[in-house]
Amino acid sequence: MEKKTFKLSSPRAMLYLDIKNNYKSFQLIIRNGWAIKFSVYRDENILLVFTSTFTCQTVVRYFTNENDAVDFINFITAQNPHEEMEV
């Protein structure tokens, strides 16, 4: 099988290196029946993934403002994880 290699100057390689050097992912936590995964890219782009531990309903949201992300975390964790919700 042929190995693919990237030229260091190719746009794809540059994007890969940028993501590798500027992406942080944090440990999954369980809060009030919700599994929450939190990731940050370049300290300004926040990705939140919530999954109900009971219904497996998953909510994914992207934020550029930390305060908005915190407000949404509080909103989701206040919801009943046993029931489907519309977000």
N, C-alpha and C positions, 0 to 999 in steps of 0.2 A: 504494500500500500504506500502510495506516495505521500510524503509529509508536506503540508502546506506551510510556507514561510511568508512572513510579512516583511516588506521593505520598511525600514524605520521611518521613511519619509512618506509612506502611503497614508492617505486619509484614514483608512480603516485602522492601521497600526497606531496612528496618532490618537484616534478616538479611544481605542483600547487602553492605551497608556494613560490618557486623561481620566478615564473612568476608574482604572485600577488605582491611580494615585489620589483621587479625590472622592471616592465613595466609601461611606462607612455604614455598616449594618450592625444593629444592636440585637442582643439576645431577646428571643420571644418571651413575652410575659403573659400571664393569665390574670385578668382582673374582672371581677363580677360576671364570670361566665363567658368572657370574651378573650380570645387569643389575639394579642396585638403584636405586630411586627413593625418596626420603625427603622427607616433607612434615610440617610442624608447624603446628598451629592453637592459638593462645593459649599457646604455649610449654609446653603440658602434654599435648596430644593429638598422638600421633605415628602417622603412617600410613607403612607400609613396603610396597613392592611389589617383589617379586623375580621375575625371568624368566630361565629358563635360556637361554643363547645357543645351545644345541644342540637341546634338545627343545621349547622354547617353553613349557614348563610354567611357570605363573605362580602365585605364592603371595602373598596379600595379608593383612597383619596390622595390627591397630590396638593401640596401647599407650598407657597413661597414665603409665607408669613408664619413665624413660630407661634404667635398668639392665636391665630386662627386654627392652627393644628391642635394646640392645647384645648381650645374651646370645643373642637370636634371630638377629641378624645373624651372629654368630660360628657359630651352629649351622648356618644355611643355607649360608654360604660354605665350611663344612667338608664339605658333601655333594657327591657326584659329580654335576656338571651334565649328564653324558651319560646318566644313568639317571632314569627317572620315580621319584618318591618319594612316600610317603604322609605327610602332615603333619597 
